[in-house]
């Protein structure tokens, strides 16, 4: 960013996670729910564990989020159905970057769109994704 690889202003930040985001214990044969996916233990499920780090990183690099809108759903794909029926498995967030003095690059007004799809299922093992796309 400092070298100007995307220009002198960020216009959008997109984050997409499809898959379990590194949650350990989901492929185990036992029926125990990993603590990260137990809303009573984690405070809200996997989004509370991994989602906050993405939002914090966006704030740190580009500035505070404003006009935040979002939603959470329990769609529970078959792989998740038995283990995590009580927590969300699809979360979306949209926002705008506000002004700040700490940003590495001018980002005020940039759009932010994030999707965490923990229930994503595909037969192709290369299909899960965890990507951050910054456009200028």
N, C-alpha and C positions, 0 to 999 in steps of 0.2 A: 504494500500500500504506500509506504513512504517513497518508493522509487517511481510511483506514478503508473504502475502497470495497468491500472483500470481508469486512468485519467485523474482529474483533480477533484472529483466529487463522486461520492457513492449515490446511486439512484435507487438501488434495491438490494435487499438481502433476503435470500430464500434458504430455508433449512428443510430438509426432508429426511426422515428416518422411517424406514420400512423394515420391520423385523423386531426382534426382542432387544435391540440396543445393548447387547452384551449381558443381559440378565442371566445370571448363572442359575442352574437348577431346573430349567424348563424342559430339558431333554431327559431328565432322570426318569426312571421307571416307577419310582414311588409317587404317591399322591400328595406328598408334602408340598405346600405352597412356599416358595422362597419368601423371606420376610419382606423383600422389596415390593412384592405384589400383593401383600396382605395389607389392606387399607387400615386395619386396626393397629398394625405395627409400624407401618411406614408413614402414615398420615395422608395417604391418598393414592398409593400405587406407584407404578413405574414412572409416571410423568413427574411425580414429586422427587424422584430419585435422579433421573437423567435430564428432564426438561429444564430444571432450574439452571443447570450448568450452561446450556445453550443460550438461554436468555441473559444470563450474567455475562457471557462472553460477548454477545452482541452489544450490550450496554457498555462494557469495558472498551471495546474497539471503536464503536461508532457513536454512542450517546444514548441517553435515556429513551425508553419507549413511551410514546404517548398515544392517546386515542386507541387503546388496546381493546380488541374484541376477540372473542374466542368461544370455543365450545368443546365439550367432551361427550363421547358416546361409548356405550358398551355394545360392541358389535360381536365380540367373542367368536373368533374363528374356531374351528373344531379343535385345533391344537391347544387353544387356551381355555376352551369352554369348561372343562372340569376343574382346572386349577385356579382360574382367576375370574370367576363369574361376578365377583363383587366390585371390581375396579374397572376404570375406563381402559379402553384399548385403542381409542382413536381420539386425538386431541388436535385442534387447529387453533392458530393464533394469527391475527393480523394487527398491524400497528404502523405507526410512523415514527421515525427517529426525530427526537427533539434536539434543540441546541445544547451545546456543552463546550467546555474549555479543554477537556481532556482527550477528545477524539484525535486519532492519528490522521484522519482525513476529513474534510468537510462532508458531513452526512445528513445534516438537518434536512428534513422533508423526505428522506428516502423511505420507500415502502418496505415493510417487513412482513413476510409470510412464512409461517412454520407449520409443518405437519409431522406429528408423531403417530405412526400407524403400527402399533405393537401387535395387532392381530393379523397383519399381512401374511398371507400364505401363498406360496408358489412352489412348484415341484423343482424348479431350477435353483440350486444352492447358491448361485451367484446373484440372484435377484434381490436379496436384502440390500438396503442402501443406507448410508449415513453420510449426507453431503451438505455442505454449506456453499452457496453460490452467491458471490458478491459481484454486482454489476455497476458500472459507472458510465 
